[in-house]
Amino acid sequence: MALIKEHLDIEPVVKPGSTGQFDVFADGDKIATRAGNWLTRQFGAGYPDLDRVVDLLAKHRADSNPK
C-alpha cells in the first residue's frame, strides 16, 4: 500500500474479503488478483508483483483521464 501512495499519491482502501483473497480494484475494475491453486496458496504464493500493480493502476488512471 505504501508503494501505491508513494508512486501515485492515491490513498488505498483495504476491505476485508475471504481468507486468502487479494484483489486490487480501481473505479470498480479489477486490476490484479491473487492467482494460483489451493496448494500454492497454502505456501503463501500467488500474490501479484507489487511493482506491476502500481504500473497497472497508473495505466488505468491514464486510460480513465485521457488528455
PDB file of N, H, CA, C and O in Angstrom:
ATOM      1  N   MET A   1       0.811  -1.191   0.000  1.00  0.00           N
ATOM      2  CA  MET A   1       0.000   0.000   0.000  1.00  0.00           C
ATOM      3  C   MET A   1       0.853   1.253   0.000  1.00  0.00           C
ATOM      4  O   MET A   1       0.480   2.275  -0.576  1.00  0.00           O
ATOM      5  N   ALA A   2       1.991   1.165   0.645  1.00  0.00           N
ATOM      6  H   ALA A   2       2.294   0.335   1.113  1.00  0.00           H
ATOM      7  CA  ALA A   2       2.881   2.323   0.671  1.00  0.00           C
ATOM      8  C   ALA A   2       3.393   2.644  -0.733  1.00  0.00           C
ATOM      9  O   ALA A   2       3.567   3.814  -1.076  1.00  0.00           O
ATOM     10  N   LEU A   3       3.635   1.618  -1.543  1.00  0.00           N
ATOM     11  H   LEU A   3       3.494   0.668  -1.264  1.00  0.00           H
ATOM     12  CA  LEU A   3       4.090   1.836  -2.922  1.00  0.00           C
ATOM     13  C   LEU A   3       3.050   2.614  -3.721  1.00  0.00           C
ATOM     14  O   LEU A   3       3.396   3.517  -4.482  1.00  0.00           O
ATOM     15  N   ILE A   4       1.805   2.275  -3.552  1.00  0.00           N
ATOM     16  H   ILE A   4       1.523   1.542  -2.933  1.00  0.00           H
ATOM     17  CA  ILE A   4       0.739   2.967  -4.269  1.00  0.00           C
ATOM     18  C   ILE A   4       0.696   4.429  -3.846  1.00  0.00           C
ATOM     19  O   ILE A   4       0.624   5.320  -4.693  1.00  0.00           O
ATOM     20  N   LYS A   5       0.738   4.676  -2.564  1.00  0.00           N
ATOM     21  H   LYS A   5       0.796   3.952  -1.877  1.00  0.00           H
ATOM     22  CA  LYS A   5       0.713   6.053  -2.047  1.00  0.00           C
ATOM     23  C   LYS A   5       1.934   6.826  -2.521  1.00  0.00           C
ATOM     24  O   LYS A   5       1.823   7.977  -2.945  1.00  0.00           O
ATOM     25  N   GLU A   6       3.092   6.194  -2.449  1.00  0.00           N
ATOM     26  H   GLU A   6       3.182   5.260  -2.104  1.00  0.00           H
ATOM     27  CA  GLU A   6       4.351   6.860  -2.811  1.00  0.00           C
ATOM     28  C   GLU A   6       4.424   7.197  -4.298  1.00  0.00           C
ATOM     29  O   GLU A   6       4.811   8.308  -4.661  1.00  0.00           O
ATOM     30  N   HIS A   7       4.059   6.257  -5.153  1.00  0.00           N
ATOM     31  H   HIS A   7       3.744   5.355  -4.859  1.00  0.00           H
ATOM     32  CA  HIS A   7       4.228   6.440  -6.592  1.00  0.00           C
ATOM     33  C   HIS A   7       3.057   7.143  -7.276  1.00  0.00           C
ATOM     34  O   HIS A   7       3.247   7.835  -8.276  1.00  0.00           O
ATOM     35  N   LEU A   8       1.852   6.969  -6.742  1.00  0.00           N
ATOM     36  H   LEU A   8       1.697   6.407  -5.930  1.00  0.00           H
ATOM     37  CA  LEU A   8       0.679   7.507  -7.425  1.00  0.00           C
ATOM     38  C   LEU A   8      -0.082   8.544  -6.621  1.00  0.00           C
ATOM     39  O   LEU A   8      -1.018   9.161  -7.131  1.00  0.00           O
ATOM     40  N   ASP A   9       0.307   8.743  -5.373  1.00  0.00           N
ATOM     41  H   ASP A   9       1.067   8.242  -4.959  1.00  0.00           H
ATOM     42  CA  ASP A   9      -0.371   9.659  -4.465  1.00  0.00           C
ATOM     43  C   ASP A   9      -1.866   9.327  -4.374  1.00  0.00           C
ATOM     44  O   ASP A   9      -2.723  10.211  -4.387  1.00  0.00           O
ATOM     45  N   ILE A  10      -2.146   8.026  -4.282  1.00  0.00           N
ATOM     46  H   ILE A  10      -1.450   7.307  -4.272  1.00  0.00           H
ATOM     47  CA  ILE A  10      -3.500   7.520  -4.092  1.00  0.00           C
ATOM     48  C   ILE A  10      -3.552   6.881  -2.711  1.00  0.00           C
ATOM     49  O   ILE A  10      -2.649   6.137  -2.329  1.00  0.00           O
ATOM     50  N   GLU A  11      -4.595   7.169  -1.980  1.00  0.00           N
ATOM     51  H   GLU A  11      -5.329   7.773  -2.290  1.00  0.00           H
ATOM     52  CA  GLU A  11      -4.763   6.552  -0.665  1.00  0.00           C
ATOM     53  C   GLU A  11      -5.539   5.246  -0.842  1.00  0.00           C
ATOM     54  O   GLU A  11      -6.749   5.280  -1.066  1.00  0.00           O
ATOM     55  N   PRO A  12      -4.865   4.096  -0.745  1.00  0.00           N
ATOM     56  CA  PRO A  12      -5.551   2.814  -0.914  1.00  0.00           C
ATOM     57  C   PRO A  12      -6.553   2.557   0.208  1.00  0.00           C
ATOM     58  O   PRO A  12      -6.372   3.016   1.336  1.00  0.00           O
ATOM     59  N   VAL A  13      -7.597   1.829  -0.114  1.00  0.00           N
ATOM     60  H   VAL A  13      -7.744   1.456  -1.030  1.00  0.00           H
ATOM     61  CA  VAL A  13      -8.609   1.429   0.852  1.00  0.00           C
ATOM     62  C   VAL A  13      -8.573  -0.089   0.939  1.00  0.00           C
ATOM     63  O   VAL A  13      -8.615  -0.782  -0.077  1.00  0.00           O
ATOM     64  N   VAL A  14      -8.495  -0.594   2.155  1.00  0.00           N
ATOM     65  H   VAL A  14      -8.461  -0.031   2.981  1.00  0.00           H
ATOM     66  CA  VAL A  14      -8.468  -2.036   2.371  1.00  0.00           C
ATOM     67  C   VAL A  14      -9.835  -2.472   2.869  1.00  0.00           C
ATOM     68  O   VAL A  14     -10.381  -1.912   3.820  1.00  0.00           O
ATOM     69  N   LYS A  15     -10.376  -3.486   2.203  1.00  0.00           N
ATOM     70  H   LYS A  15      -9.933  -3.941   1.430  1.00  0.00           H
ATOM     71  CA  LYS A  15     -11.660  -4.045   2.612  1.00  0.00           C
ATOM     72  C   LYS A  15     -11.475  -5.529   2.865  1.00  0.00           C
ATOM     73  O   LYS A  15     -10.805  -6.206   2.085  1.00  0.00           O
ATOM     74  N   PRO A  16     -12.054  -6.051   3.938  1.00  0.00           N
ATOM     75  CA  PRO A  16     -11.917  -7.476   4.205  1.00  0.00           C
ATOM     76  C   PRO A  16     -12.592  -8.309   3.126  1.00  0.00           C
ATOM     77  O   PRO A  16     -13.617  -7.927   2.561  1.00  0.00           O
ATOM     78  N   GLY A  17     -11.990  -9.446   2.864  1.00  0.00           N
ATOM     79  H   GLY A  17     -11.157  -9.756   3.323  1.00  0.00           H
ATOM     80  CA  GLY A  17     -12.552 -10.394   1.905  1.00  0.00           C
ATOM     81  C   GLY A  17     -12.482 -11.781   2.510  1.00  0.00           C
ATOM     82  O   GLY A  17     -12.341 -11.936   3.723  1.00  0.00           O
ATOM     83  N   SER A  18     -12.580 -12.773   1.668  1.00  0.00           N
ATOM     84  H   SER A  18     -12.694 -12.647   0.683  1.00  0.00           H
ATOM     85  CA  SER A  18     -12.476 -14.148   2.168  1.00  0.00           C
ATOM     86  C   SER A  18     -11.015 -14.469   2.470  1.00  0.00           C
ATOM     87  O   SER A  18     -10.113 -13.757   2.030  1.00  0.00           O
ATOM     88  N   THR A  19     -10.791 -15.526   3.210  1.00  0.00           N
ATOM     89  H   THR A  19     -11.524 -16.105   3.567  1.00  0.00           H
ATOM     90  CA  THR A  19      -9.440 -15.923   3.591  1.00  0.00           C
ATOM     91  C   THR A  19      -8.582 -16.128   2.351  1.00  0.00           C
ATOM     92  O   THR A  19      -8.956 -16.875   1.447  1.00  0.00           O
ATOM     93  N   GLY A  20      -7.436 -15.467   2.310  1.00  0.00           N
ATOM     94  H   GLY A  20      -7.132 -14.861   3.044  1.00  0.00           H
ATOM     95  CA  GLY A  20      -6.502 -15.616   1.198  1.00  0.00           C
ATOM     96  C   GLY A  20      -6.832 -14.775  -0.017  1.00  0.00           C
ATOM     97  O   GLY A  20      -6.099 -14.803  -1.006  1.00  0.00           O
ATOM     98  N   GLN A  21      -7.924 -14.026   0.039  1.00  0.00           N
ATOM     99  H   GLN A  21      -8.519 -14.003   0.843  1.00  0.00           H
ATOM    100  CA  GLN A  21      -8.315 -13.208  -1.109  1.00  0.00           C
ATOM    101  C   GLN A  21      -7.431 -11.982  -1.188  1.00  0.00           C
ATOM    102  O   GLN A  21      -7.117 -11.364  -0.171  1.00  0.00           O
ATOM    103  N   PHE A  22      -7.031 -11.633  -2.403  1.00  0.00           N
ATOM    104  H   PHE A  22      -7.286 -12.136  -3.229  1.00  0.00           H
ATOM    105  CA  PHE A  22      -6.253 -10.424  -2.634  1.00  0.00           C
ATOM    106  C   PHE A  22      -6.624  -9.912  -4.011  1.00  0.00           C
ATOM    107  O   PHE A  22      -6.156 -10.441  -5.020  1.00  0.00           O
ATOM    108  N   ASP A  23      -7.459  -8.892  -4.062  1.00  0.00           N
ATOM    109  H   ASP A  23      -7.839  -8.463  -3.243  1.00  0.00           H
ATOM    110  CA  ASP A  23      -7.882  -8.278  -5.314  1.00  0.00           C
ATOM    111  C   ASP A  23      -7.597  -6.793  -5.233  1.00  0.00           C
ATOM    112  O   ASP A  23      -7.723  -6.183  -4.171  1.00  0.00           O
ATOM    113  N   VAL A  24      -7.214  -6.213  -6.360  1.00  0.00           N
ATOM    114  H   VAL A  24      -7.113  -6.708  -7.223  1.00  0.00           H
ATOM    115  CA  VAL A  24      -6.983  -4.777  -6.438  1.00  0.00           C
ATOM    116  C   VAL A  24      -7.979  -4.224  -7.443  1.00  0.00           C
ATOM    117  O   VAL A  24      -8.017  -4.652  -8.597  1.00  0.00           O
ATOM    118  N   PHE A  25      -8.785  -3.264  -6.994  1.00  0.00           N
ATOM    119  H   PHE A  25      -8.754  -2.916  -6.057  1.00  0.00           H
ATOM    120  CA  PHE A  25      -9.788  -2.629  -7.837  1.00  0.00           C
ATOM    121  C   PHE A  25      -9.470  -1.152  -7.976  1.00  0.00           C
ATOM    122  O   PHE A  25      -8.935  -0.525  -7.061  1.00  0.00           O
ATOM    123  N   ALA A  26      -9.808  -0.607  -9.134  1.00  0.00           N
ATOM    124  H   ALA A  26     -10.243  -1.116  -9.877  1.00  0.00           H
ATOM    125  CA  ALA A  26      -9.719   0.831  -9.366  1.00  0.00           C
ATOM    126  C   ALA A  26     -10.997   1.238 -10.072  1.00  0.00           C
ATOM    127  O   ALA A  26     -11.269   0.763 -11.175  1.00  0.00           O
ATOM    128  N   ASP A  27     -11.772   2.092  -9.469  1.00  0.00           N
ATOM    129  H   ASP A  27     -11.551   2.477  -8.574  1.00  0.00           H
ATOM    130  CA  ASP A  27     -13.038   2.556 -10.049  1.00  0.00           C
ATOM    131  C   ASP A  27     -13.946   1.391 -10.423  1.00  0.00           C
ATOM    132  O   ASP A  27     -14.631   1.438 -11.445  1.00  0.00           O
ATOM    133  N   GLY A  28     -13.954   0.349  -9.600  1.00  0.00           N
ATOM    134  H   GLY A  28     -13.398   0.311  -8.770  1.00  0.00           H
ATOM    135  CA  GLY A  28     -14.811  -0.801  -9.840  1.00  0.00           C
ATOM    136  C   GLY A  28     -14.249  -1.842 -10.787  1.00  0.00           C
ATOM    137  O   GLY A  28     -14.848  -2.905 -10.951  1.00  0.00           O
ATOM    138  N   ASP A  29     -13.109  -1.567 -11.417  1.00  0.00           N
ATOM    139  H   ASP A  29     -12.622  -0.704 -11.283  1.00  0.00           H
ATOM    140  CA  ASP A  29     -12.469  -2.513 -12.332  1.00  0.00           C
ATOM    141  C   ASP A  29     -11.400  -3.303 -11.591  1.00  0.00           C
ATOM    142  O   ASP A  29     -10.569  -2.727 -10.889  1.00  0.00           O
ATOM    143  N   LYS A  30     -11.421  -4.638 -11.750  1.00  0.00           N
ATOM    144  H   LYS A  30     -12.095  -5.107 -12.321  1.00  0.00           H
ATOM    145  CA  LYS A  30     -10.384  -5.459 -11.115  1.00  0.00           C
ATOM    146  C   LYS A  30      -9.082  -5.293 -11.890  1.00  0.00           C
ATOM    147  O   LYS A  30      -9.017  -5.584 -13.085  1.00  0.00           O
ATOM    148  N   ILE A  31      -8.055  -4.826 -11.204  1.00  0.00           N
ATOM    149  H   ILE A  31      -8.108  -4.589 -10.234  1.00  0.00           H
ATOM    150  CA  ILE A  31      -6.753  -4.555 -11.804  1.00  0.00           C
ATOM    151  C   ILE A  31      -5.816  -5.751 -11.629  1.00  0.00           C
ATOM    152  O   ILE A  31      -5.066  -6.092 -12.544  1.00  0.00           O
ATOM    153  N   ALA A  32      -5.858  -6.379 -10.471  1.00  0.00           N
ATOM    154  H   ALA A  32      -6.467  -6.102  -9.728  1.00  0.00           H
ATOM    155  CA  ALA A  32      -4.973  -7.512 -10.182  1.00  0.00           C
ATOM    156  C   ALA A  32      -5.652  -8.408  -9.155  1.00  0.00           C
ATOM    157  O   ALA A  32      -6.520  -7.964  -8.403  1.00  0.00           O
ATOM    158  N   THR A  33      -5.247  -9.672  -9.133  1.00  0.00           N
ATOM    159  H   THR A  33      -4.542 -10.032  -9.744  1.00  0.00           H
ATOM    160  CA  THR A  33      -5.807 -10.621  -8.191  1.00  0.00           C
ATOM    161  C   THR A  33      -4.763 -11.668  -7.834  1.00  0.00           C
ATOM    162  O   THR A  33      -3.777 -11.858  -8.546  1.00  0.00           O
ATOM    163  N   ARG A  34      -4.999 -12.326  -6.745  1.00  0.00           N
ATOM    164  H   ARG A  34      -5.800 -12.172  -6.167  1.00  0.00           H
ATOM    165  CA  ARG A  34      -4.116 -13.410  -6.338  1.00  0.00           C
ATOM    166  C   ARG A  34      -4.421 -14.629  -7.198  1.00  0.00           C
ATOM    167  O   ARG A  34      -5.581 -14.999  -7.379  1.00  0.00           O
ATOM    168  N   ALA A  35      -3.382 -15.240  -7.719  1.00  0.00           N
ATOM    169  H   ALA A  35      -2.440 -14.939  -7.572  1.00  0.00           H
ATOM    170  CA  ALA A  35      -3.541 -16.394  -8.598  1.00  0.00           C
ATOM    171  C   ALA A  35      -3.061 -17.652  -7.891  1.00  0.00           C
ATOM    172  O   ALA A  35      -2.650 -17.622  -6.731  1.00  0.00           O
ATOM    173  N   GLY A  36      -3.124 -18.728  -8.606  1.00  0.00           N
ATOM    174  H   GLY A  36      -3.458 -18.752  -9.548  1.00  0.00           H
ATOM    175  CA  GLY A  36      -2.637 -19.988  -8.066  1.00  0.00           C
ATOM    176  C   GLY A  36      -3.767 -20.889  -7.632  1.00  0.00           C
ATOM    177  O   GLY A  36      -4.941 -20.524  -7.687  1.00  0.00           O
ATOM    178  N   ASN A  37      -3.392 -22.054  -7.209  1.00  0.00           N
ATOM    179  H   ASN A  37      -2.438 -22.350  -7.164  1.00  0.00           H
ATOM    180  CA  ASN A  37      -4.386 -23.024  -6.769  1.00  0.00           C
ATOM    181  C   ASN A  37      -4.298 -23.196  -5.254  1.00  0.00           C
ATOM    182  O   ASN A  37      -3.534 -22.503  -4.583  1.00  0.00           O
ATOM    183  N   TRP A  38      -5.076 -24.110  -4.738  1.00  0.00           N
ATOM    184  H   TRP A  38      -5.697 -24.673  -5.284  1.00  0.00           H
ATOM    185  CA  TRP A  38      -5.126 -24.328  -3.299  1.00  0.00           C
ATOM    186  C   TRP A  38      -3.748 -24.599  -2.714  1.00  0.00           C
ATOM    187  O   TRP A  38      -3.418 -24.064  -1.656  1.00  0.00           O
ATOM    188  N   LEU A  39      -2.944 -25.411  -3.369  1.00  0.00           N
ATOM    189  H   LEU A  39      -3.212 -25.846  -4.229  1.00  0.00           H
ATOM    190  CA  LEU A  39      -1.631 -25.777  -2.843  1.00  0.00           C
ATOM    191  C   LEU A  39      -0.682 -24.579  -2.802  1.00  0.00           C
ATOM    192  O   LEU A  39      -0.030 -24.341  -1.786  1.00  0.00           O
ATOM    193  N   THR A  40      -0.603 -23.830  -3.891  1.00  0.00           N
ATOM    194  H   THR A  40      -1.133 -24.024  -4.717  1.00  0.00           H
ATOM    195  CA  THR A  40       0.309 -22.683  -3.898  1.00  0.00           C
ATOM    196  C   THR A  40      -0.113 -21.644  -2.868  1.00  0.00           C
ATOM    197  O   THR A  40       0.731 -20.990  -2.256  1.00  0.00           O
ATOM    198  N   ARG A  41      -1.400 -21.496  -2.681  1.00  0.00           N
ATOM    199  H   ARG A  41      -2.086 -22.028  -3.178  1.00  0.00           H
ATOM    200  CA  ARG A  41      -1.884 -20.530  -1.692  1.00  0.00           C
ATOM    201  C   ARG A  41      -1.529 -20.961  -0.270  1.00  0.00           C
ATOM    202  O   ARG A  41      -1.281 -20.117   0.591  1.00  0.00           O
ATOM    203  N   GLN A  42      -1.502 -22.259  -0.023  1.00  0.00           N
ATOM    204  H   GLN A  42      -1.703 -22.945  -0.723  1.00  0.00           H
ATOM    205  CA  GLN A  42      -1.129 -22.757   1.301  1.00  0.00           C
ATOM    206  C   GLN A  42       0.307 -22.360   1.659  1.00  0.00           C
ATOM    207  O   GLN A  42       0.647 -22.231   2.835  1.00  0.00           O
ATOM    208  N   PHE A  43       1.132 -22.170   0.651  1.00  0.00           N
ATOM    209  H   PHE A  43       0.855 -22.275  -0.305  1.00  0.00           H
ATOM    210  CA  PHE A  43       2.525 -21.768   0.869  1.00  0.00           C
ATOM    211  C   PHE A  43       2.720 -20.259   0.734  1.00  0.00           C
ATOM    212  O   PHE A  43       3.851 -19.775   0.688  1.00  0.00           O
ATOM    213  N   GLY A  44       1.611 -19.520   0.671  1.00  0.00           N
ATOM    214  H   GLY A  44       0.693 -19.914   0.708  1.00  0.00           H
ATOM    215  CA  GLY A  44       1.687 -18.055   0.636  1.00  0.00           C
ATOM    216  C   GLY A  44       2.051 -17.484  -0.712  1.00  0.00           C
ATOM    217  O   GLY A  44       2.482 -16.334  -0.792  1.00  0.00           O
ATOM    218  N   ALA A  45       1.892 -18.248  -1.770  1.00  0.00           N
ATOM    219  H   ALA A  45       1.542 -19.182  -1.705  1.00  0.00           H
ATOM    220  CA  ALA A  45       2.269 -17.785  -3.110  1.00  0.00           C
ATOM    221  C   ALA A  45       1.050 -17.240  -3.843  1.00  0.00           C
ATOM    222  O   ALA A  45      -0.075 -17.293  -3.346  1.00  0.00           O
ATOM    223  N   GLY A  46       1.303 -16.718  -5.032  1.00  0.00           N
ATOM    224  H   GLY A  46       2.216 -16.675  -5.437  1.00  0.00           H
ATOM    225  CA  GLY A  46       0.237 -16.281  -5.910  1.00  0.00           C
ATOM    226  C   GLY A  46      -0.086 -14.806  -5.875  1.00  0.00           C
ATOM    227  O   GLY A  46      -0.916 -14.339  -6.655  1.00  0.00           O
ATOM    228  N   TYR A  47       0.549 -14.061  -4.990  1.00  0.00           N
ATOM    229  H   TYR A  47       1.223 -14.440  -4.356  1.00  0.00           H
ATOM    230  CA  TYR A  47       0.264 -12.627  -4.932  1.00  0.00           C
ATOM    231  C   TYR A  47       0.883 -11.932  -6.137  1.00  0.00           C
ATOM    232  O   TYR A  47       1.970 -12.309  -6.575  1.00  0.00           O
ATOM    233  N   PRO A  48       0.202 -10.915  -6.684  1.00  0.00           N
ATOM    234  CA  PRO A  48       0.767 -10.196  -7.831  1.00  0.00           C
ATOM    235  C   PRO A  48       1.982  -9.384  -7.419  1.00  0.00           C
ATOM    236  O   PRO A  48       2.109  -8.965  -6.269  1.00  0.00           O
ATOM    237  N   ASP A  49       2.869  -9.171  -8.374  1.00  0.00           N
ATOM    238  H   ASP A  49       2.766  -9.511  -9.309  1.00  0.00           H
ATOM    239  CA  ASP A  49       4.054  -8.344  -8.158  1.00  0.00           C
ATOM    240  C   ASP A  49       3.611  -6.911  -7.861  1.00  0.00           C
ATOM    241  O   ASP A  49       2.840  -6.327  -8.622  1.00  0.00           O
ATOM    242  N   LEU A  50       4.095  -6.351  -6.763  1.00  0.00           N
ATOM    243  H   LEU A  50       4.722  -6.825  -6.145  1.00  0.00           H
ATOM    244  CA  LEU A  50       3.623  -5.024  -6.340  1.00  0.00           C
ATOM    245  C   LEU A  50       3.989  -3.919  -7.316  1.00  0.00           C
ATOM    246  O   LEU A  50       3.206  -2.992  -7.525  1.00  0.00           O
ATOM    247  N   ASP A  51       5.170  -4.007  -7.917  1.00  0.00           N
ATOM    248  H   ASP A  51       5.806  -4.759  -7.747  1.00  0.00           H
ATOM    249  CA  ASP A  51       5.540  -3.000  -8.919  1.00  0.00           C
ATOM    250  C   ASP A  51       4.596  -3.073 -10.118  1.00  0.00           C
ATOM    251  O   ASP A  51       4.232  -2.048 -10.694  1.00  0.00           O
ATOM    252  N   ARG A  52       4.208  -4.273 -10.482  1.00  0.00           N
ATOM    253  H   ARG A  52       4.504  -5.106 -10.014  1.00  0.00           H
ATOM    254  CA  ARG A  52       3.275  -4.465 -11.601  1.00  0.00           C
ATOM    255  C   ARG A  52       1.904  -3.879 -11.245  1.00  0.00           C
ATOM    256  O   ARG A  52       1.249  -3.280 -12.098  1.00  0.00           O
ATOM    257  N   VAL A  53       1.473  -4.045 -10.008  1.00  0.00           N
ATOM    258  H   VAL A  53       2.005  -4.531  -9.316  1.00  0.00           H
ATOM    259  CA  VAL A  53       0.196  -3.476  -9.577  1.00  0.00           C
ATOM    260  C   VAL A  53       0.236  -1.955  -9.702  1.00  0.00           C
ATOM    261  O   VAL A  53      -0.721  -1.351 -10.185  1.00  0.00           O
ATOM    262  N   VAL A  54       1.320  -1.338  -9.278  1.00  0.00           N
ATOM    263  H   VAL A  54       2.098  -1.828  -8.886  1.00  0.00           H
ATOM    264  CA  VAL A  54       1.461   0.123  -9.395  1.00  0.00           C
ATOM    265  C   VAL A  54       1.398   0.532 -10.865  1.00  0.00           C
ATOM    266  O   VAL A  54       0.734   1.508 -11.214  1.00  0.00           O
ATOM    267  N   ASP A  55       2.096  -0.223 -11.732  1.00  0.00           N
ATOM    268  H   ASP A  55       2.635  -1.016 -11.449  1.00  0.00           H
ATOM    269  CA  ASP A  55       2.055   0.082 -13.167  1.00  0.00           C
ATOM    270  C   ASP A  55       0.640  -0.034 -13.728  1.00  0.00           C
ATOM    271  O   ASP A  55       0.209   0.815 -14.508  1.00  0.00           O
ATOM    272  N   LEU A  56      -0.081  -1.080 -13.336  1.00  0.00           N
ATOM    273  H   LEU A  56       0.269  -1.770 -12.702  1.00  0.00           H
ATOM    274  CA  LEU A  56      -1.446  -1.269 -13.810  1.00  0.00           C
ATOM    275  C   LEU A  56      -2.372  -0.162 -13.324  1.00  0.00           C
ATOM    276  O   LEU A  56      -3.235   0.298 -14.072  1.00  0.00           O
ATOM    277  N   LEU A  57      -2.200   0.267 -12.083  1.00  0.00           N
ATOM    278  H   LEU A  57      -1.499  -0.106 -11.476  1.00  0.00           H
ATOM    279  CA  LEU A  57      -3.008   1.372 -11.561  1.00  0.00           C
ATOM    280  C   LEU A  57      -2.703   2.674 -12.302  1.00  0.00           C
ATOM    281  O   LEU A  57      -3.612   3.448 -12.601  1.00  0.00           O
ATOM    282  N   ALA A  58      -1.432   2.913 -12.594  1.00  0.00           N
ATOM    283  H   ALA A  58      -0.694   2.284 -12.351  1.00  0.00           H
ATOM    284  CA  ALA A  58      -1.048   4.117 -13.337  1.00  0.00           C
ATOM    285  C   ALA A  58      -1.651   4.089 -14.741  1.00  0.00           C
ATOM    286  O   ALA A  58      -2.129   5.110 -15.235  1.00  0.00           O
ATOM    287  N   LYS A  59      -1.627   2.918 -15.383  1.00  0.00           N
ATOM    288  H   LYS A  59      -1.239   2.088 -14.982  1.00  0.00           H
ATOM    289  CA  LYS A  59      -2.220   2.786 -16.715  1.00  0.00           C
ATOM    290  C   LYS A  59      -3.727   3.011 -16.646  1.00  0.00           C
ATOM    291  O   LYS A  59      -4.292   3.685 -17.507  1.00  0.00           O
ATOM    292  N   HIS A  60      -4.372   2.461 -15.646  1.00  0.00           N
ATOM    293  H   HIS A  60      -3.913   1.914 -14.947  1.00  0.00           H
ATOM    294  CA  HIS A  60      -5.814   2.644 -15.505  1.00  0.00           C
ATOM    295  C   HIS A  60      -6.139   4.128 -15.315  1.00  0.00           C
ATOM    296  O   HIS A  60      -7.101   4.640 -15.888  1.00  0.00           O
ATOM    297  N   ARG A  61      -5.342   4.798 -14.521  1.00  0.00           N
ATOM    298  H   ARG A  61      -4.561   4.382 -14.055  1.00  0.00           H
ATOM    299  CA  ARG A  61      -5.555   6.238 -14.295  1.00  0.00           C
ATOM    300  C   ARG A  61      -5.404   7.003 -15.591  1.00  0.00           C
ATOM    301  O   ARG A  61      -6.217   7.879 -15.888  1.00  0.00           O
ATOM    302  N   ALA A  62      -4.368   6.687 -16.380  1.00  0.00           N
ATOM    303  H   ALA A  62      -3.707   5.976 -16.139  1.00  0.00           H
ATOM    304  CA  ALA A  62      -4.140   7.376 -17.640  1.00  0.00           C
ATOM    305  C   ALA A  62      -5.274   7.098 -18.633  1.00  0.00           C
ATOM    306  O   ALA A  62      -5.714   8.002 -19.344  1.00  0.00           O
ATOM    307  N   ASP A  63      -5.742   5.855 -18.679  1.00  0.00           N
ATOM    308  H   ASP A  63      -5.385   5.121 -18.102  1.00  0.00           H
ATOM    309  CA  ASP A  63      -6.831   5.491 -19.593  1.00  0.00           C
ATOM    310  C   ASP A  63      -8.140   6.144 -19.173  1.00  0.00           C
ATOM    311  O   ASP A  63      -8.980   6.446 -20.021  1.00  0.00           O
ATOM    312  N   SER A  64      -8.321   6.365 -17.880  1.00  0.00           N
ATOM    313  H   SER A  64      -7.639   6.120 -17.192  1.00  0.00           H
ATOM    314  CA  SER A  64      -9.557   6.968 -17.387  1.00  0.00           C
ATOM    315  C   SER A  64      -9.582   8.477 -17.542  1.00  0.00           C
ATOM    316  O   SER A  64     -10.648   9.093 -17.533  1.00  0.00           O
ATOM    317  N   ASN A  65      -8.399   9.071 -17.685  1.00  0.00           N
ATOM    318  H   ASN A  65      -7.533   8.570 -17.692  1.00  0.00           H
ATOM    319  CA  ASN A  65      -8.282  10.525 -17.788  1.00  0.00           C
ATOM    320  C   ASN A  65      -7.500  10.903 -19.038  1.00  0.00           C
ATOM    321  O   ASN A  65      -6.415  11.472 -18.922  1.00  0.00           O
ATOM    322  N   PRO A  66      -8.016  10.605 -20.237  1.00  0.00           N
ATOM    323  CA  PRO A  66      -7.281  10.955 -21.448  1.00  0.00           C
ATOM    324  C   PRO A  66      -7.185  12.468 -21.607  1.00  0.00           C
ATOM    325  O   PRO A  66      -8.081  13.214 -21.213  1.00  0.00           O
ATOM    326  N   LYS A  67      -6.092  12.888 -22.184  1.00  0.00           N
ATOM    327  H   LYS A  67      -5.364  12.282 -22.504  1.00  0.00           H
ATOM    328  CA  LYS A  67      -5.868  14.334 -22.351  1.00  0.00           C
ATOM    329  C   LYS A  67      -6.226  14.762 -23.745  1.00  0.00           C
ATOM    330  O   LYS A  67      -6.106  15.941 -24.079  1.00  0.00           O
TER     331      LYS A  67
END
